[in-house]
Amino acid sequence: MDITEHDRVRKMILDEKPEAVMHCAAWTAVDAAEEPANRDTVYAVNSEATGNIAKACAALNIPMLYLSTDYVFDGSGSEPWQPDDRCFAPLNVYGASKLAGEEAVRKLKKHFIVRTSWVFGPHGKNYVRTMADLGRKRDVIKVVCDQIGRPTYAPDLSVLLADMIETDRYGYYHATNSGDYLSWYDFAREIMALTHSKTEVLPVSTDTYGAAARRPLNSRLDQSRLMQNGFLLLPHWRNALIRYLNVLEAENNGTDQSDRNRN
């Protein structure tokens, strides 16, 4: 449903009386969010609707899990961001709207706020699919080399979220695939290598590349709280990338081989 239809959403939650709510819907088109004509809608989806869902959860005294983003941080420094860091200064409308959503959820006694980054998966557009396509069509591409973080494979993340919502270990968490931190440039080169593409990947700075929305340079997210609270870390990002590229290959070959194996 349209989550900005507040009365309908609230009625659905109160009528269904779920054991918990996992809220993953969001406006995620970062550059489009900067357009003045879109800003009210971005906040309506990411902030106001989230607050309305949180109020319904509060009325039922049930847990709510909110999926958030590394973009709530300003990207300064080089140290990994901790879940409880409060040095907020989002660089773009998307990040500011997601932070506003966080603030609504954190008022609940029973809340999980899970920040993730660089998400890719079988459905919809994503960076890996785009790079794999470019690797078949272009001889040279330019990719930013000064934004550092870690990718997240949606099927792996979903397993963690499903495990988490079954517990009462509430609070803030960071969750990405494990492994070394890397740049978008590094990630692109790995994609080209694994797909046997001859496309040359050239590094450029964020300022040189240019984009409608400013991006954080430091998207490193510390995940130690997951282990401290008994949750398993997601597999290495390279392992996840290989599994997803297999899904894309099957898709391109017209076969149905959904990614069901995390090992």
C-alpha positions in Angstrom: 0.0 0.0 0.0 1.0 3.7 -0.2 2.5 4.2 3.3 1.8 7.9 3.1 -1.9 7.1 3.4 -1.7 7.4 7.2 -5.2 6.4 8.2 -5.2 3.3 6.0 -1.8 2.2 7.3 -2.7 2.7 10.9 -6.0 0.9 10.5 -4.3 -2.1 8.8 -1.7 -2.4 11.6 -4.2 -2.0 14.4 -6.7 -4.4 12.8 -4.1 -7.1 12.0 -2.4 -6.8 15.4 1.0 -8.2 14.2 3.6 -9.5 16.6 6.1 -7.0 15.2 6.6 -4.7 12.2 9.6 -4.6 9.9 9.6 -1.4 8.0 11.8 -1.5 4.9 9.8 0.8 2.5 11.6 4.0 1.6 12.3 6.6 -1.0 15.9 5.7 -2.0 16.5 7.6 -5.2 19.2 9.8 -3.7 19.8 12.3 -6.5 16.1 12.6 -7.4 15.4 13.5 -3.7 17.4 16.7 -4.2 14.9 18.0 -6.7 12.7 20.7 -5.0 9.5 19.1 -6.5 10.3 15.8 -4.8 11.3 16.9 -1.3 7.9 16.9 0.3 7.3 13.4 -1.0 10.7 12.2 0.2 9.9 13.4 3.8 6.3 12.1 3.6 7.7 8.6 2.8 10.8 8.4 4.9 9.9 10.5 7.9 6.1 11.1 8.3 5.0 7.7 7.2 7.7 6.1 9.5 6.4 8.1 12.4 2.9 7.0 11.8 3.9 3.4 11.7 5.8 3.9 14.9 2.7 5.3 16.6 0.7 2.3 15.6 3.4 0.0 17.0 3.4 2.0 20.2 -0.4 1.6 20.5 0.0 -2.2 20.3 3.2 -2.3 22.3 5.0 -4.3 19.7 8.6 -4.1 18.3 9.4 -2.1 15.2 12.4 -2.7 13.0 13.5 0.3 10.9 16.0 -0.1 8.1 18.2 3.0 7.8 21.4 4.1 6.1 25.0 5.2 6.4 23.8 8.5 4.8 22.6 9.8 8.2 26.3 10.5 8.9 28.3 13.3 7.4 31.1 11.0 6.2 33.9 12.8 7.9 37.1 11.1 9.2 38.2 7.6 8.5 37.1 5.7 11.6 34.1 3.3 11.3 30.9 4.9 12.6 29.6 3.3 15.8 25.8 2.6 16.2 25.5 5.1 19.0 27.5 7.9 17.3 25.4 11.1 17.3 27.6 13.2 15.0 24.8 13.7 12.6 25.0 16.1 9.7 23.5 14.4 6.6 24.8 15.7 3.4 21.7 15.2 1.4 17.9 15.2 1.5 17.7 11.4 1.5 20.0 11.1 4.6 18.1 13.9 6.4 14.8 12.3 5.8 16.0 8.9 7.0 17.5 10.4 10.1 14.1 12.0 10.8 12.6 8.5 10.4 15.1 7.2 12.9 14.2 9.9 15.5 10.5 8.8 15.2 11.3 5.1 15.8 13.8 5.6 18.6 11.0 6.9 20.8 9.6 3.4 20.9 10.7 1.2 23.9 10.8 -1.8 21.6 12.8 -0.7 18.5 15.5 -1.9 16.2 17.2 0.6 14.0 19.5 -1.1 11.5 21.8 1.0 9.3 23.1 -0.6 6.2 24.9 0.6 3.0 25.6 -0.1 -0.6 22.7 -2.6 -1.0 22.4 -4.8 -4.0 20.1 -7.8 -4.7 18.0 -9.7 -7.2 15.2 -7.2 -7.5 15.4 -3.7 -9.1 18.3 -1.5 -10.1 21.5 -1.7 -8.1 25.2 -0.9 -8.5 26.3 -4.5 -9.4 23.7 -4.9 -12.1 24.7 -1.5 -13.6 28.4 -2.3 -13.5 27.9 -5.7 -15.1 25.9 -4.1 -17.9 28.5 -1.5 -18.5 31.2 -4.2 -18.5 29.4 -5.6 -21.6 28.8 -2.3 -23.4 31.7 0.1 -22.7 35.5 0.0 -23.1 36.2 2.5 -20.3 34.2 3.8 -17.3 35.0 6.2 -14.5 34.1 5.3 -10.9 34.6 7.3 -7.7 37.5 6.1 -5.6 37.2 8.2 -2.4 33.9 6.9 -1.0 34.8 4.0 1.4 32.4 1.5 2.8 31.1 -2.1 2.4 28.4 -3.6 0.2 25.4 -5.4 1.5 23.6 -8.3 -0.3 19.9 -8.0 0.4 19.2 -11.8 0.8 22.0 -12.0 3.4 20.7 -8.9 5.2 17.1 -10.3 5.2 18.2 -13.4 7.1 19.8 -11.2 9.9 16.7 -9.0 10.1 14.4 -12.0 10.4 16.6 -13.4 13.2 16.8 -10.1 14.9 13.0 -9.4 15.0 12.5 -12.7 17.0 14.6 -11.3 19.9 14.3 -8.5 22.5 17.8 -7.2 21.9 16.6 -3.7 20.9 18.7 -0.8 19.9 20.9 0.6 17.1 22.8 -1.8 14.8 25.0 -1.6 11.8 24.8 -4.4 9.3 26.7 -4.9 6.0 28.5 -7.9 4.5 31.8 -8.5 6.2 35.3 -8.2 4.8 37.6 -5.3 4.2 36.3 -1.8 3.5 36.7 -0.7 -0.1 35.8 2.1 -2.5 33.2 2.0 -5.3 36.2 1.9 -7.7 37.6 -1.2 -6.0 34.1 -2.8 -6.1 33.7 -2.0 -9.8 37.1 -3.6 -10.6 36.1 -6.7 -8.7 32.9 -6.9 -10.6 34.7 -6.6 -13.9 37.2 -9.3 -12.9 34.6 -11.8 -11.8 32.6 -11.2 -15.0 35.7 -11.5 -17.2 35.1 -8.0 -18.6 37.8 -6.1 -20.4 36.3 -2.8 -19.5 38.9 -0.4 -18.1 37.9 1.2 -14.8 39.4 4.6 -14.1 39.4 6.2 -10.6 38.0 9.7 -10.1 37.3 11.8 -7.1 33.8 12.5 -5.9 34.2 16.2 -6.7 35.3 15.4 -10.2 32.6 12.9 -10.9 29.8 15.2 -9.7 26.3 14.3 -8.7 23.1 16.1 -7.7 23.4 14.8 -4.1 26.5 15.0 -2.0 27.7 11.6 -0.8 29.6 10.7 2.4 33.2 9.8 1.9 33.4 7.7 5.0 30.6 5.1 5.0 32.5 2.6 7.2 30.0 1.0 9.7 31.2 -0.8 12.7 29.4 -4.1 13.2 30.8 -5.3 16.6 27.4 -4.8 18.3 26.0 -7.6 16.2 28.5 -10.1 17.7 28.2 -8.6 21.2 24.4 -9.3 21.1 24.7 -12.8 19.7 24.0 -12.2 16.0 26.0 -13.7 13.1 27.9 -11.4 10.8 26.9 -11.5 7.2 29.2 -13.4 4.8 32.2 -11.7 3.1 31.0 -9.3 0.5 33.0 -11.1 -2.2 31.2 -14.3 -1.4 27.9 -12.4 -1.7 29.0 -10.8 -5.0 29.8 -14.1 -6.6 26.4 -15.5 -5.6 24.6 -12.5 -7.0 26.6 -12.6 -10.2 25.5 -16.2 -10.6 21.9 -15.0 -10.2 22.4 -12.4 -12.9 24.0 -15.0 -15.2 21.1 -17.3 -14.8 18.7 -14.4 -15.4 20.5 -13.5 -18.6 20.4 -17.1 -19.7 16.7 -17.2 -19.1 16.8 -19.7 -16.2 15.4 -19.5 -12.7 18.1 -20.0 -10.1 17.1 -17.8 -7.2 19.8 -17.3 -4.6 18.7 -19.5 -1.7 22.1 -20.6 -0.4 24.2 -18.3 1.8 27.2 -20.6 2.0 
